[in-house]
Amino acid sequence: MVGKLLKTCCVALAIGSLLSHAANAVTVRSLDSIQYGGDISIERLPEGRTYTALRNWIIAAGGEILPGTNTPTQSDLEDVDLFFFGRVKQDADYQVSAATKSALRTFVELGGTLLIETEADVDSVRAANDVLDGLGLGRPVTTAGFGWGQAGPNAGKFTDQVGTLTVSTSIDLRNQTYGSTQTAAISTTLVTQLGGTVLGTNSGFNSIVEFTPFPTGGAVVFLGNPLMTDLFNRANEAYYSESNLLAFGNLFSSIDSSHSVRRRCDLNLDMQCDALDIDLLSEHIRQAQYIVDQDLDDDGQLTEADREVWVVDLQHTYFGDANLDGLFDSSDLVAVFAQGEYEDGLDENSGWADGDWDGDGDFSTSDLVVAFAGGGYDQGARASVVFVPEPNIAPVILLLGLLVQRRSIAN
């Protein structure tokens, strides 16, 4: 009886989806390709991959490739990770980067050739020797700098914290007038801590660090847990949105590194993007619990908007796609009704795969309304150019009618 009813529901939905086909609006998803050279379109590399050998070029905010000594070829791009630095500011001449929601990024320079990226605080730099030993590099830190630049006149007061390291810091140089020896000023509200002193926009920062162009040459190795904590991941996961594309390399002779990059949709850190991730996000939204890694729209709170980013922007699918195959069709409806949790009276016992598409923890009529209001039923996979159909409510009405009929029969 249930199987026959489900089959009837699916047929009715398929018929209903044809009842209203309004003209589709077109929205171009700007991140699906990168323009370079003015006329070459290169497909965006997927997340969750390992890439190496970035050479002599960067991808600036907005997706434009700024060539350095060598212009990248298609084969170059196949070996390079394109990071999602939606909140990173970078200047191609100075190679300056900074984050608006995290501590300043820092580097340790070894012998003028090896640059090691770590966190922007003294302790992490002092711990660099231990990390180097773990990497098997086998040489001590002899000189170092936070970021790039030279120590200013007041840097000496911090020598008890940094030992023999030369202190400087990377900051955002947007809207500044650049010169080969000009002292840079902080142009955002970024702060970091140096020797117990918090450095910010009003800290007399210029007397501590004088900036010079970043040295050419050298290789970069990124420290920390390569899966979770270094710039590779911090940049495209916890603190940044997919509003821009950026990668390092313009003034370096090469960047030789290899890391697996956790995808932004992997919220439970199991290196997979599946229903468990959006279930975790929905649970934290219900509990009003803020987890910065799950703030996908970067607005400082967890809301329904973050769920929409996960479904639409990261998974490129629709509400209602229970099996996350990129389609919302009858197979999803068959799957969720087969779970038997539709309005079962048990609080918060359902997940995405069970039909909870509105995130309240239960499978009910409201989930069907959310799913069909998105207009994705039987529309196929989301394409690079997104067609936004008018919400098709007819299938919902048909489905609700069948459910009411089933309840009447049951009673």
C-alpha positions as CSV (number, residue, x, y, z in Angstrom):
1,M,0.0,0.0,0.0
2,V,2.8,2.4,1.0
3,G,4.8,1.6,-2.1
4,K,1.9,2.2,-4.4
5,L,1.1,5.5,-2.6
6,L,4.7,6.6,-3.0
7,K,4.7,5.7,-6.7
8,T,1.4,7.7,-7.1
9,C,3.0,10.7,-5.3
10,C,6.0,10.7,-7.6
11,V,3.9,10.4,-10.8
12,A,1.7,13.2,-9.5
13,L,4.7,15.4,-8.7
14,A,6.2,14.8,-12.2
15,I,2.9,15.9,-13.8
16,G,2.6,18.8,-11.5
17,S,6.1,20.1,-12.3
18,L,5.0,20.6,-15.9
19,L,2.0,22.8,-14.9
20,S,3.8,26.1,-14.6
21,H,6.9,27.0,-16.6
22,A,7.5,30.7,-16.3
23,A,10.4,32.4,-18.1
24,N,13.7,31.7,-16.3
25,A,15.9,34.4,-14.9
26,V,19.6,34.0,-15.5
27,T,22.3,34.4,-12.9
28,V,25.9,34.0,-13.8
29,R,28.1,32.4,-11.2
30,S,31.3,34.4,-11.5
31,L,33.5,31.9,-9.7
32,D,32.9,29.0,-12.2
33,S,35.7,30.3,-14.4
34,I,38.7,32.6,-14.2
35,Q,39.5,35.1,-16.9
36,Y,43.1,35.7,-17.8
37,G,44.8,37.4,-20.7
38,G,41.5,39.0,-21.5
39,D,40.2,36.2,-23.6
40,I,41.1,32.8,-22.0
41,S,38.6,31.2,-19.7
42,I,40.0,28.5,-17.4
43,E,37.7,26.3,-15.4
44,R,38.0,26.6,-11.6
45,L,39.9,23.8,-10.0
46,P,37.9,21.7,-7.6
47,E,38.2,21.9,-3.8
48,G,39.4,18.9,-1.8
49,R,42.4,18.2,-4.1
50,T,46.1,18.4,-3.7
51,Y,48.1,20.7,-5.9
52,T,51.8,21.7,-6.1
53,A,54.3,24.0,-7.8
54,L,52.9,27.4,-8.0
55,R,55.3,29.5,-10.0
56,N,55.7,33.3,-10.5
57,W,52.2,34.5,-10.6
58,I,49.2,35.3,-8.4
59,I,45.4,35.3,-8.9
60,A,44.2,38.6,-7.5
61,A,41.0,39.3,-5.8
62,G,38.1,39.1,-8.2
63,G,39.6,36.2,-10.2
64,E,42.0,38.2,-12.5
65,I,45.4,36.5,-12.9
66,L,48.3,38.9,-12.6
67,P,51.3,37.4,-14.3
68,G,54.7,37.7,-12.7
69,T,57.9,36.6,-14.5
70,N,56.1,33.8,-16.2
71,T,52.5,33.7,-17.4
72,P,50.8,30.5,-16.2
73,T,49.7,28.0,-18.8
74,Q,46.8,25.6,-18.6
75,S,49.2,22.9,-17.3
76,D,50.4,25.3,-14.6
77,L,46.8,25.7,-13.4
78,E,46.3,22.0,-13.2
79,D,49.1,21.8,-10.6
80,V,48.1,24.9,-8.6
81,D,45.6,25.3,-5.8
82,L,43.3,28.2,-6.3
83,F,42.5,29.4,-2.8
84,F,39.3,31.0,-1.8
85,F,40.6,34.2,-0.2
86,G,37.4,36.1,0.0
87,R,38.7,38.3,2.9
88,V,42.3,38.5,1.9
89,K,43.8,41.8,0.6
90,Q,46.9,41.5,-1.5
91,D,49.2,43.8,-3.4
92,A,51.1,42.2,-6.3
93,D,54.2,44.4,-5.8
94,Y,54.6,43.9,-2.1
95,Q,53.0,40.5,-1.7
96,V,51.1,41.7,1.3
97,S,48.2,39.7,2.6
98,A,46.1,40.0,5.7
99,A,42.8,38.7,7.0
100,T,39.9,40.8,8.3
101,K,38.6,38.1,10.8
102,S,41.8,36.4,12.0
103,A,45.3,37.3,13.3
104,L,47.8,38.6,10.9
105,R,49.7,36.1,8.8
106,T,53.4,35.8,9.4
107,F,56.4,34.2,7.9
108,V,59.8,33.0,9.2
109,E,62.7,33.6,6.9
110,L,65.6,31.1,7.0
111,G,68.8,32.1,5.5
112,G,67.1,34.4,3.1
113,T,65.8,31.5,1.0
114,L,63.3,29.4,2.9
115,L,60.0,31.1,4.0
116,I,57.9,29.3,6.6
117,E,54.4,30.5,7.2
118,T,53.0,30.3,10.7
119,E,50.7,32.2,13.1
120,A,51.2,35.8,13.8
121,D,52.3,35.6,17.4
122,V,55.7,35.3,19.1
123,D,55.1,31.8,20.6
124,S,54.4,30.2,17.3
125,V,57.5,31.6,15.8
126,R,59.6,30.5,18.8
127,A,58.2,27.0,18.3
128,A,59.3,27.0,14.7
129,N,62.4,24.9,15.4
130,D,60.3,22.1,16.8
131,V,58.1,22.2,13.7
132,L,61.1,22.3,11.4
133,D,62.4,19.2,13.1
134,G,59.1,17.5,12.5
135,L,59.4,18.4,8.8
136,G,62.9,17.0,8.7
137,L,64.4,20.2,7.4
138,G,67.3,19.8,9.9
139,R,68.4,23.4,10.3
140,P,67.7,26.0,13.0
141,V,66.0,29.4,12.7
142,T,68.8,31.9,12.3
143,T,67.0,35.0,11.1
144,A,63.3,35.6,10.9
145,G,60.7,38.2,10.2
146,F,57.0,38.5,10.9
147,G,55.8,39.0,7.3
148,W,58.2,41.0,5.3
149,G,60.1,44.2,6.0
150,Q,62.7,45.4,8.4
151,A,62.7,46.1,12.1
152,G,61.9,49.7,13.0
153,P,63.6,51.7,15.7
154,N,61.4,50.4,18.6
155,A,61.7,46.7,17.7
156,G,64.6,46.1,20.1
157,K,62.3,46.2,23.1
158,F,60.8,42.9,22.0
159,T,64.1,41.0,21.8
160,D,63.4,39.2,25.1
161,Q,60.3,37.6,23.5
162,V,61.7,36.9,20.0
163,G,65.4,36.1,20.8
164,T,67.5,36.5,17.7
165,L,64.5,37.0,15.4
166,T,64.1,40.2,13.5
167,V,60.6,41.5,14.1
168,S,58.3,42.8,11.4
169,T,54.7,42.1,10.5
170,S,52.6,41.7,7.4
171,I,49.6,44.1,7.1
172,D,47.1,45.3,4.6
173,L,48.6,47.9,2.3
174,R,45.5,48.8,0.5
175,N,45.0,52.5,-0.3
176,Q,48.6,53.4,0.5
177,T,51.2,55.1,-1.6
178,Y,53.9,52.6,-2.2
179,G,57.6,53.2,-2.3
180,S,60.7,51.1,-2.0
181,T,61.5,52.3,1.5
182,Q,58.2,53.8,2.6
183,T,56.9,53.0,6.1
184,A,53.5,51.3,5.8
185,A,50.5,52.0,7.9
186,I,47.6,49.7,8.9
187,S,44.6,50.5,6.7
188,T,42.1,48.1,8.4
189,T,41.2,47.3,12.0
190,L,43.6,44.3,12.0
191,V,45.4,43.6,15.3
192,T,48.2,41.3,16.4
193,Q,50.1,40.8,19.6
194,L,53.9,41.2,19.8
195,G,55.7,40.7,23.1
196,G,52.5,41.3,25.1
197,T,51.7,44.6,23.3
198,V,48.6,44.6,21.1
199,L,49.3,46.3,17.8
200,G,46.4,48.0,16.0
201,T,45.5,51.1,14.1
202,N,46.4,53.4,16.9
203,S,49.5,51.7,18.3
204,G,52.3,53.7,16.7
205,F,52.8,50.7,14.4
206,N,55.0,52.6,12.0
207,S,57.8,53.0,14.6
208,I,58.0,49.2,15.0
209,V,58.1,48.0,11.4
210,E,59.3,49.6,8.2
211,F,58.2,47.8,5.1
212,T,60.2,47.1,2.0
213,P,59.3,45.0,-1.0
214,F,59.3,41.3,-0.4
215,P,62.5,39.6,-1.5
216,T,62.4,37.5,-4.7
217,G,63.4,33.9,-4.8
218,G,63.0,31.2,-2.2
219,A,60.6,28.4,-1.6
220,V,57.6,28.5,0.8
221,V,56.7,25.7,3.2
222,F,53.5,26.0,5.2
223,L,53.6,24.9,8.8
224,G,51.0,23.4,11.1
225,N,48.6,20.6,10.5
226,P,48.4,20.6,6.6
227,L,44.8,19.4,6.7
228,M,43.3,21.9,9.2
229,T,45.4,24.8,10.5
230,D,47.8,26.4,8.0
231,L,47.0,29.2,5.6
232,F,45.9,26.7,2.9
233,N,42.9,25.8,5.0
234,R,42.4,28.8,7.2
235,A,42.1,30.8,4.0
236,N,39.4,28.9,2.2
237,E,37.6,27.4,5.2
238,A,37.0,29.1,8.5
239,Y,37.5,32.8,7.8
240,Y,36.8,33.4,4.2
241,S,33.9,33.3,1.8
242,E,34.0,32.3,-1.9
243,S,33.7,35.9,-3.1
244,N,37.2,36.0,-4.6
245,L,40.0,33.8,-5.8
246,L,43.6,34.3,-4.9
247,A,46.8,32.4,-4.8
248,F,50.4,33.3,-3.9
249,G,53.5,33.3,-6.0
250,N,54.0,36.5,-7.9
251,L,57.4,37.4,-6.5
252,F,58.6,34.0,-5.5
253,S,60.8,31.9,-7.8
254,S,58.6,29.0,-6.8
255,I,56.3,27.7,-4.1
256,D,57.0,24.0,-3.6
257,S,54.5,22.6,-1.2
258,S,51.8,19.9,-1.2
259,H,48.7,19.9,1.0
260,S,45.3,18.4,1.0
261,V,42.8,21.1,1.3
262,R,39.6,20.6,3.4
263,R,36.5,21.7,1.5
264,R,34.4,24.4,3.1
265,C,31.4,22.1,3.1
266,D,33.2,19.6,5.3
267,L,31.9,20.9,8.6
268,N,32.5,17.9,10.8
269,L,36.1,17.6,9.6
270,D,35.8,14.0,8.3
271,M,37.2,15.1,4.9
272,Q,33.8,14.4,3.3
273,C,30.9,16.6,2.3
274,D,27.6,14.8,3.1
275,A,24.3,15.0,4.9
276,L,26.1,14.8,8.3
277,D,27.7,18.2,7.7
278,I,24.4,20.1,7.1
279,D,22.8,18.2,9.9
280,L,25.5,19.5,12.2
281,L,25.1,23.0,10.9
282,S,21.3,22.8,11.4
283,E,21.8,21.5,15.0
284,H,24.0,24.4,15.9
285,I,21.6,26.9,14.4
286,R,18.7,25.4,16.4
287,Q,20.9,25.6,19.6
288,A,22.0,29.2,18.8
289,Q,25.6,28.0,19.0
290,Y,28.1,29.9,17.0
291,I,30.9,28.0,15.3
292,V,33.1,30.2,13.2
293,D,34.1,27.4,10.8
294,Q,30.4,27.0,10.0
295,D,29.7,30.7,9.4
296,L,29.7,30.2,5.7
297,D,28.4,33.6,4.8
298,D,30.8,35.3,7.2
299,D,28.2,37.5,8.9
300,G,29.1,36.6,12.5
301,Q,26.2,34.3,13.2
302,L,24.7,31.0,12.2
303,T,21.4,31.3,10.4
304,E,19.4,29.8,7.6
305,A,21.6,31.8,5.2
306,D,24.5,29.5,6.1
307,R,22.4,26.5,5.2
308,E,21.6,28.0,1.9
309,V,25.3,28.6,1.2
310,W,26.1,25.0,2.0
311,V,23.3,23.7,-0.2
312,V,23.4,26.1,-3.2
313,D,26.9,27.5,-3.3
314,L,29.0,24.6,-2.0
315,Q,27.0,21.5,-3.0
316,H,25.5,23.2,-6.1
317,T,22.2,21.4,-5.5
318,Y,18.7,22.1,-4.2
319,F,16.8,21.8,-1.0
320,G,15.0,18.5,-1.3
321,D,18.1,16.6,-2.7
322,A,18.0,14.0,0.0
323,N,20.7,11.8,-1.4
324,L,22.9,14.8,-2.5
325,D,23.4,13.5,-6.0
326,G,22.9,17.1,-7.4
327,L,19.3,16.5,-8.4
328,F,15.9,16.9,-6.7
329,D,13.6,14.3,-8.2
330,S,11.3,11.4,-7.3
331,S,14.1,9.3,-6.0
332,D,14.6,11.7,-3.2
333,L,10.9,11.6,-2.2
334,V,10.8,7.9,-2.4
335,A,13.9,7.7,-0.1
336,V,12.6,10.1,2.6
337,F,9.2,8.6,2.8
338,A,10.7,5.2,3.0
339,Q,12.4,6.3,6.3
340,G,8.9,6.5,7.9
341,E,9.7,9.7,9.8
342,Y,7.1,12.0,8.2
343,E,5.3,13.7,11.1
344,D,6.0,10.8,13.4
345,G,5.7,12.8,16.5
346,L,9.3,12.3,17.6
347,D,11.1,15.6,18.2
348,E,14.3,16.2,16.2
349,N,14.8,12.7,15.1
350,S,15.3,13.5,11.4
351,G,18.2,14.7,9.3
352,W,18.7,15.9,5.8
353,A,18.6,12.4,4.4
354,D,15.3,11.7,6.2
355,G,13.5,14.8,4.8
356,D,14.5,17.5,7.2
357,W,15.2,20.2,4.7
358,D,14.2,23.2,6.8
359,G,16.6,22.3,9.5
360,D,14.2,22.0,12.5
361,G,15.1,18.3,13.1
362,D,11.8,16.9,11.9
363,F,10.4,15.8,8.6
364,S,7.0,17.5,8.1
365,T,4.9,19.5,5.6
366,S,7.2,22.6,6.1
367,D,10.1,20.6,4.6
368,L,8.1,19.8,1.4
369,V,7.2,23.5,1.1
370,V,10.8,24.6,1.5
371,A,12.0,22.0,-1.1
372,F,9.4,22.8,-3.8
373,A,9.5,26.5,-3.2
374,G,13.1,26.4,-4.5
375,G,11.8,25.4,-7.9
376,G,14.4,22.7,-8.4
377,Y,12.2,19.7,-8.7
378,D,13.0,17.8,-11.9
379,Q,15.1,20.7,-13.2
380,G,18.3,18.7,-13.5
381,A,21.7,19.6,-12.0
382,R,22.6,23.2,-11.2
383,A,24.7,24.5,-14.1
384,S,27.5,27.1,-14.1
385,V,24.9,29.5,-15.3
386,V,22.1,29.2,-12.8
387,F,18.5,29.3,-14.1
388,V,16.2,30.5,-11.4
389,P,12.7,29.2,-12.1
390,E,9.5,30.5,-10.5
391,P,8.7,28.4,-7.4
392,N,6.5,25.5,-8.5
393,I,3.9,25.0,-5.8
394,A,1.6,22.7,-7.8
395,P,3.6,19.6,-6.8
396,V,3.4,20.5,-3.2
397,I,-0.4,20.9,-3.4
398,L,-0.7,17.5,-5.1
399,L,1.6,15.8,-2.6
400,L,-0.3,17.3,0.4
401,G,-3.5,16.2,-1.0
402,L,-2.3,12.6,-1.3
403,L,-0.9,12.8,2.3
404,V,-4.3,14.0,3.6
405,Q,-6.0,11.2,1.7
406,R,-3.6,8.6,3.2
407,R,-4.4,9.9,6.7
408,S,-8.1,9.7,6.0
409,I,-7.7,6.1,4.9
410,A,-5.6,5.3,7.9
411,N,-8.2,6.8,10.3
